[in-house]
Amino acid sequence: MAGAALGSWLAVAAAGGDRVNPESFFGMLGPLVAVCASWVTVKRTHQRAPERVMAVMTIWFALKFVYFGAYVVLVVWLLSLRTGPFIIAFVSYFIALYAMQAMFLRRLSTTK
């Protein structure tokens, strides 16, 4: 996930130059941190106690609800980034990374 996100950001940065940076970087960074942190926890939980995965995912849902609210406010307000490019990058990476996590979760739940 991290490799795909960073690689795509590098491609966007190379193609768009100053028109999309640093907004595209911070639009990628927030979802990437959340997805990687939650995935590591879910995978470790599944290895130790698969029956606890749903409880861990529920806890992460609540944590990410607070995290994303604070993250967006911090980036837009305190860093004074342009909202248009930031929101486009944020939503794009959010959807793509959570789709990848869903595929990983499906694979994890079907392996024994």
Secondary structure, 3 states (H helix, E strand, C coil): CHHHHHHHHHHHHHHHHHHCCCHHHHHHHHHHHHHHHHHHHHHHHHHHCHHHHHHHHHHHHHHHHHHHHHHHHHHHHHCCCCHHHHHHHHHHHHHHHHHHHHHHHHHHHHCC
